[in-house]
Amino acid sequence: MEKIAVIGGGAWGTALAVAAATAGRSVSLWARDDEMVAAINQHRQNPKYLPGITFNKSISATTDLKLAVQGASAILLVTPAQTTSEFCRLLGPFTGANIPLVLCAKGIEASTGRLLSTIVSETLPNAVPCVLSGPSFAHDVAAGLPTAVTIAAPEINRAEALCSSLASEAFRPYASDDLVGVQVGGALKNVLAIACGAAEGFGLGASAKAALTARGFAELTRLGRALGARAETLTGLSGLGDLVLTCGSTQSRNFAFGAKLGEGYTPQELVAPGQKLAEGAYSAAIAVKLAKQHGVDMPIASTVAAIIEGRLDVAAAMSDLMTRPLKREAH
């Protein structure tokens, strides 16, 4: 794959563009912001989203979507999960047949409950839906620090080809054909990271966060299996690996979002325009709805959804979670 198109000029999109360039690919990065595009082209920097990092490799940035994807062997869609339908429609006229469209956001469509790969299949049938997910912070990837992720595709050979095209000494992708499992792990860990962040902000301590992480993983596993995910995917990089990373670091937007909730900020303040995007805030309610449809118990995710919807304050939520009825751990 000679050319990789990256759609989205935020921190994660820019970091993945750097990773692809480091792997020896020709990279075209699309962004809306003229100033950002100029900074990337002229100075090899994205000062708005990745301050202090200068790229070692050249990346061609543009505000022209058609130009960005022209001649691309694969497209990395690195835009918010809730805009996936919109971008699939925008990309429609410019995508050739059978091109891999690699979904790099972690979420579930809030209005429909569709996984992002389903949106691609239904909205952009020319493209092949693929997924990139795993324990990774944009700053680490852009700085060339060691990172391992999962790339999933409908056929394992295609996933392996994508991995080979993006791999470098520091950026190590592992192939999978479990599209459902990789997406469910990425989406649900964001919701659970909000709960751990709230515990941190509320001052409950490291032991409480560890308990929420472990019990949260049990919830993630239950819903993932109900939706058709494979157990080994959920215990891998894109499931447990990503959960551990995001449930314990303020570098995680979702953990930081939860921490602010624990400190007394309202959900409305934290999702206001100009605030950093926390995908879990939009995935919580639909995850709970899917859990109910499949008869899956998800008390932590349900609590997060109730906080975000204003039905429960953090003090009551933390008390409820930490004093749940005693039962066998395996249940």
N, C-alpha and C positions, 0 to 999 in steps of 0.2 A: 504494500500500500504506500504509494509515493506521497500523496497529498492527504492531509487530514484537515477537515474544516471543523472549527470549534465555534459554536453559536452561544454567545454569552461572555461578556467581558468583565464579570465580577471576579472575586478572588479565586474561586474554584475553576472557572473557565480559563482564566489566565494561567493558573498553575498547571492545568492539564495541557494547555498549549505549550508551555515550557517543557513539560514531560515529553510530549510528542516530538518537539524540536530536538530535545536531547537524544531521543531515540533515532534521530537521523531523518525524520520525516519533514517534508515541506508543509508548513502550517499557515493556514489562513484563519484569523480570529475576527469574528463579527461582534461589534458592540454598537450600542446606540449613540454613545457619547463621543462627539468630535474631538474634544480635548483629550480624552482617554486614548483614542485611536492615535492621535498625534504623538502622545507621550510614549506609547508602545513602539511606534515606528521610528521615532527620532532618538529616543533615549533608552529604549529597551527597559522601560519601567511602567508600572501601573501604580502611581503614587496614591490614588484614591483607595484602592483595595489591598495593595501589597506594598505598603510604604517600606522603604529601606532595602528593597531587593532589586538588583539589576540583573537582567537575564544574560546568560552567557551565549545564548543562541538567538538568531534573528527570527522574528515572527512578523508576518505581514498582517496588519490589522486594517479593517475597513468597516464602514457603516453601510455598505452595499451588500445585502443578503445574497443576491444572485451571484455577485462576484466572489463572495466568500465560499460558496459551495461549488462553483464551477470547476469541473475536473477533479473533484474530491473522490477519493476511494472509500472514505467513511466520513460520517458526520457525527460529532460529539455534541449533543444537545445539553447545554449547561445553563438552563434557565429555570426559574422556579417551577416546582411541580404543578402548581395550579394554572400555569400558562402553557402547559404541554399541548392542549388541544389547539390553542391559538397559533402556536409556532408550527405545528404540523400543517395547518392550513396555509400559513405563509410560505412554508418550504415546498408545498405541493408542486407548484409550477417549475421548480428548479431541481428536483431530485430525479435521478435516473432510476431505471428499474433495478431492483435487487440490491440497492445500496444499504449498507449497515447504518442504522440510525441508533447511536449509542446513547442511552438515557443516563444522565449523570446526576439528576436530582433525586432526592429520597422522599417520596410522599405517595399519597393516594388521592385521587381526584375527589375533593370534598363533596361536590354536588352529585356525583353518581356512584362513588365507591369503586370506580374502575382503576385497575393497576395501570401505570403509565404505558406499559407494553401493549395493553389492550387498546388504549387510545391510539397508538401508532398504527396498529393493525386495522382499526376501524376508520381512521381519518386519513392515513397516508399508506394505502395498500401497496404502493410501489416499493416502499422501504422494508427492510428486515429489522424488527425491533431487537435491540441488544441492550445490555445494562452494565454499567460500571459502578461498583459500590465497594465499600470496605472501610477499615479504620484509617482515615487520612485527613489531615488538616492541610488546607491550601498553602499556608506559609511553609510547612515542612516540605511539601512537594516542590514548590517553587524554589526553595533554598537548596534542593538537592539532597535532602535528608532521606535516609532509608524508609521506604513505604511499600507495603504490600496490599493489593486490592484484588477483587474478583471481577472478571469480565464474563458475562453470561450471554449466550446466544442460543437460538433454537437448535442449531446443530453444533456439536462440540468442535468440529473442524473449523468452523467460522470463528468461534470463540478463541481457539488457539491461534488463528491467523491475526486476530486483533491484538492478542497478548504479545505476539512476536513483533508486531508493528509499533507497539508503544513501550516495550520493555527497554530498560537501561540498567546500568549498574545499581542505581539507587531506587528506581521505580520498577517494582516486580508484580506484574499482573498474573493471576492464576485463572485458568479457564474452567467454565462450568456450562452446563446446558439446563440448569434449573432456574429459569427466568423468574418463576413465582417466588421461590425461596430467597433469591438475592434481593428482590424488590421488597418483600415483606419484612425481611430483616432490617433493611435500610430505613423503611418508613416507620416501623414500630419503635426502633431504638430511639428515634427522635422524641416520640411521645414519652417514653420512659425516662429519657434524660431530663425532661422538664420536671418530672417528679423528684429525681435525685437533686436537681438544682434547687428546687423549692426546699428540700430538706436541708441543704447547705445554707441557703439564705435565712432559713428559720432557726438555724443554730442547733440542729439535732445531732450533729457529729458524724464522724466517719463510719461508725458502726451501723447507724441507721441507713446511710447511703449504700453500704455494702448489702444490707438486707434488702433494700429496694431494688438494687441491681440484680441480685440473685432471683428474687421473686418476680421481678420484671421479665427476666429471661424465661421463666416458666410460662408467663403469659404470652410472650412472643412465640414460644415454641408451640403452645396450644393452638393459637390462631393460625400460625404458619402451617402446621400439619393439617388443620381443618381446610385450609385453602389449597392444599396440594403440594406444599413445600417438602423437600427431603430433609430428614433429620441432620444429615451430615452438612448440609448447607447452613442450617440454622446454628450449628456449633462451629462454623468456620469463620473466615475473615469477615464476610458480609453480614453475619448474624452476631454471634457472641463477641467476636473481635471488635466490631464497630460499637457494640453496646458498651463494652468495657471502656473504650476510649472516650465516648461522648458522655458517659455517666460520671466522669470523674475529673473533667477539666473545664475551666472557664474559657478555653479556646473554642469549645463547642457552643455554637449560638443557642442551641436548645437548652443546654445546661445553664448558660448565662441568663437566658430568658426565665427559667425556673427560679434561679437564684434571686432575680429581681422580684419575682412574685413573692418569694419567701421574705424579702426585705420590706414588702408592703406596697409595691407598685401594683396598679390594676392591670388586668389584661388589655384593656382599651388603650392605656398609655403605651404598652409595649408593642402593640401591633399598629400604632399610628404611623402615618407616612414619615419616612426618614429614619425609622428604626430598623435595625438589622433583622433580616428575615429569619424566623424560626419555623421551619416546615412543620414541626410537631404540633404547633398551635392550630394548624389547619387540618392535620390528619387525625387528631385525637377523637373527635366526634364520629367521624366516619369509621374509624377503627372499632369503636365501641358498637356502632350499628352492625358492622359485619360480624363482630363477635356474637351479638345477640342472635343474628340470623343463623349462625352455625352452632348455637348452644354452648358457647365458650365463655368461661368466667374470666373477666379481666378487671379486677378491682382497682388496680393502680391506674390503668388507662382510663377507666371510668371516672376516677377521682380527678385526673388531669382535665378531662373534658368538662367536668362540672365546675372546676375552678375557672377555666377559660370562658365558659358560658355565664359566669357570675352566679351560679347556683350554690356555690360553696366557697367559704373563705379558707385561706391557707391553714389557719390555726385548727379549724375543725377538720380539714382534710387530713392533716398530718396526724391528728389524734385518732381519726377513724382508721387510717392505714396501719398505725402502729399498735392498735388495740383490737385488731380483727379476731374473730373467734379462733381458738386453737383447734388445729386439725393435723392430720398426718401430712408430712412435707410432700410426699409423692402426689398428693391430690391437688 
